[in-house]
């Protein structure tokens, strides 16, 4: 079914809800790397580039 691919994945929604209440510093912390990876893994294609940019920022910090 094609329509299910267009819906936002629940794992993405869950990760983004958790990340959205954090400060940028918390988001970029080591403890939240798995959560961030989860968000990227399940992100809609149009959002992936934005998340990838944040991930590069994270990698530059660590």
N, C-alpha and C positions, 0 to 999 in steps of 0.2 A: 504494500500500500504506500502510495506516494505521500499522502497527507500527513502521516505520522512523522515523516522526516522534517516537515516544515514546522511542527510544533516544537516549542522549547523543551529540551530534555529536563526532566525533574531533577537530575543530579546537578545540572547547570544552575537551575533556579535555586536549589538548596545552597550550593556553594556561593552564589552571588548574594543571597540573602545574608549569609554569615559574613562575607567579605564587606558588604556595603555598610555594616554598622561599625566597622573597624577604622582606626586611623590609618593613614598611608603607611606609617611606620610598622604597625601591626600586620598589615597586609603583606608587607615585604619581609616579614620576619621568617626565620627558619621554621618555626612551629607551624606556620600557615602555608608552607610550600605545597604540601599535599593537597590542601583545599584549593589552592590556586591551580595546581596541575589538573585537579578534577574539573574546575571551571573551564579551563582551556580545552580539555578533552571533549567536553560535552557542549561547548559553545556553538551557537549558530555561526555559520561561515562569515557573516557580515561583522560579527563581533570579535572573531579570532585575531585579526590584525591588532586591534586595540589591546587585547590581553597579551599578545606576544610582545608588544612594546613595553608593557609593564613588567613582563617576565625578564626582558633584557635589562631593565633598570634593577630588578632584584639581583640578577646575576652579577651586575657591575658592583653591587654593594657587598657581595659575599665572596 
